[in-house]
C-alpha cells in the first residue's frame, strides 16, 4: 500500500500505526519527528504532478484542510482520494478508524484505544468556563460554530462564546472580543503561533491560556494526551 497524506494529523496517525505505508506528505506534516517521505507542497497548494509521480494507491485529505479544486485535480489525474469530515470528537474517532482501514490496517492501534479511554472521562472543572478562542490575528479570527476544537474545549468544561455564530471561523474586531468579557482567552500556537509575548497583551485584565494547537486541533495520537495537556494549561490560566 502506498499512501500520500495531505493532512498533518492524519499523517501522524498513519505513520505511527502503519510504518512504511506513507510515501508522501505535506510540508506542514511535522509529526512524527524525522518522517522520511517525499514532500508534496502545502495543504492548500499540493503539487499534483509530484503526488501523481509517487503512484499512490490512496491520497487522504480533509474537507476543511484541503481545497476541493486540488482534490478534483488529483482525481482527474486518476488517483483515489479519501476525504474525511471531522467536526467533533466522536466523528474523529470514526474517521480515524476509517482512514487506517483504508490504508491497509487490520486492527485498532493501541493509541486509538488509549485516546478513546482518555476522553471517556476527561478532567472537567466543577464549574463551566466561558472563552473566546482566537486562531488568527491581523485580522482577528476566532472559533465559531461546528468546529472540532470547539467540541474538544466543551468536553473540558469550556464554552466558547461564538459557538452559535453563523460562520465557523468568523472575523471579529478585537474590541468586540474584549467586550465579550470571557472568563478566559484561549490562545493556541497554531494556526497562528500565539506566544506569551504575542497575544495576551491584546487582552489586558483577562486570563489567557496558552495551549498546544496540536492537542487542541489535531485528531490522531495526540488525542491520548490532549485532555491532560489542555486541562493543565486551562487550569494554569485561572490561578
N, C-alpha and C positions, 0 to 999 in steps of 0.2 A: 504494500500500500504506500502511495506517495501522496502527501498532503501539503498544501500551501495554506497558511493561516493569515487572514487579514485583520485579525482581532487580537490585541496583546494578551488579554486574559485567556482566550481560547488557545493561544499559542502555548502559554504556560501549562494549561490543563492537558493538552495533547502531548507536549514534550515530556512532562513528568510521568504521565500514565502509559505512554506508548513510545518508548525511546526508539529513535531511528525512523519513525514514520514521517516526521516533518522534513520537507526538503526546501521550503521557503517560508519566509515570514517578513513582516513589515519592518521598516527602520525603527519603529516605536516599540517593537516587541523586545523588552528588556529582561524578561524572566522566562526560563531560569537563566542565571548568570552563565556566560560562556557559551550560549547556544550557537552552534556552528551550522548555520544553514544559509542559503542564498537570500540576500535581502532584496525585496521587490518593490521598494518605494514606500510611500506613506499609506495610511488607512484611507485617506481621501483622494489620493492620486497614485494608485498602484500601477506599476508598469506592466501592462497586459502582455506585451511581447516577451518580457522576461519571465513572466509566470507561465505562459504557453510553452516556452522553451524548456521548462522544467518537466513538462509532460506529466502533470499531477493527475492522479485518479480523482481527486476531490479538492475543491477550494472551499474553505469555511469562512463565513462572513457574518455580519450582523446588520440588521435593518437600520440601526442608529449610527453605528461606527462607519459604515461604508455607503457610498452613493450608488443609487440604482443604475445610472448610466455606466458606471465602471463594471458593475455586476453583469449588466446586459452585454457589455463588450466581451467579457470573459465567456459568457455563454455562446456568443456569436463566434468565438474562437474555438468552439467545440468542447469547452470544459464544463464539467459538472460543478455546480455551485450550491452549497447548502447554506441557507440564510437563517440565522437564529433571530428570535424576538424575545427580549428579556426585559420585563417591566417590574418584576417583583421577585422575591426570593424563591418561592415555590416554583415559579417558571424557570428560574435559573437552574435549579436542581434538575428539572425535567430536561431542559435543553442541553445541559452538560452531559447527561446520560445519553441523549440522542446523538450528540456530536461524537462522543467516544465510541459509541457503537458503529456509527457511520465510518469512523476512521479505522475500524477493524478490531476494536476492543471486544473481548468476550466475557468480561466480568467487571464488576464495580471496583474502582481503585479505593484503597484504604482512605485516602484523603477525602473522598466524597462522602463516605460514611461518617468520618470524623466531623466534616463540615455540617452535615445534617444533624448530627448529635449536638454539636455546639450551639446550633440555632434552635434546637427544640426547647431549650430553657436558657435564653441569654440573660445576662445580668441587667435587670431593669430597676431603676431607682424607684422609691416609694411614690414619688410624685412625677407627673409628666412635665416636660420642659418644652417651651416654645423656642424656635430658632429661625434665623434666616441663614441660607447656605449659598454664599457666592461661589460661582465656579469660574468667573472671569471678571476682570476689571478693564476699564478703557475700551468699551463701556462695561458697566457693572451688569452681570447676568447672574441669575440665581436658579436654584432648583424650583421647578413649577410642578405641574400635575403629572401623575402617572410615570414616575421615574424609579428605577431600581434603587438608586441611592436614597431616595425619599422613603422607600419601603424599609430599607435597612435601618435608617435612623428611627423610623416609627417603632420598629421592633425593639429598639433600645430606649424607648421612652421619650423620644424627641419628635415633636410635631412641628414641621417647618411651616411657616406662615403663608407660603404661596402654593400650597398643595392643591388649592381649588382654582388656581389661575387657568385661564383658557389656553395658555402656552405651556410647553414642557420646560422650556428654558427661557423665561422672559427677561427682557432688559428692564431694569428697574433703577430709577435715579437713586443715587446714594442718599439724598435727603429723605426719600421715602423709606429706604431700608432702615435708616436711623430712627425715623418717626414711628416705625412699626414696633419699636421697643421690645425686641425679643429677649427672652431670658439669656440666650447665648447666641453668638455668631459662630457658625461652624465654617472653618477655613481649611479646605483640603489642599494638598500640594500638587494636585493635578485635576483638570487640565491646565489651569493656571497654577503656577507654583507660589502659593501664598507661604510666607515665612514670618518669623517673629518681627522682622523689620519691614515687611511688605504686606500690609493688610490690616492688622489690628489698629494701626494708627488712624484708620478711617472711621473707626467706631469708638470714639472716646467714651469712657464710662460704661461700656458694655463688655461683659466677659467674652473672650474669644477662645475657641478650642481649635488648635492647630492639629489636624488629623491627617492620617495617611490616606491619600487618594486611592492607592491600590487596595486598601482594605475597605474603603467606602464604595468604590465603583467597579472593582474587578469581580468577576464571577469565575472562580477557579480554586486552586489550592489555598489561596489567601483567605478564603471564606472560613476555613477551620479556625484561624486565629482572630478573625475580624471582630467577633463580639468582645473579646478581652481587650484587644488593642484599641478599638474605638471607645469602649466603655471607660478605659483608663484615661484617655485624652479628654473625654467629656467631663468626667469627674474632676480632673485637674483644673479645668477652666472655671468650675463653680466654687472652688475652695476659697 
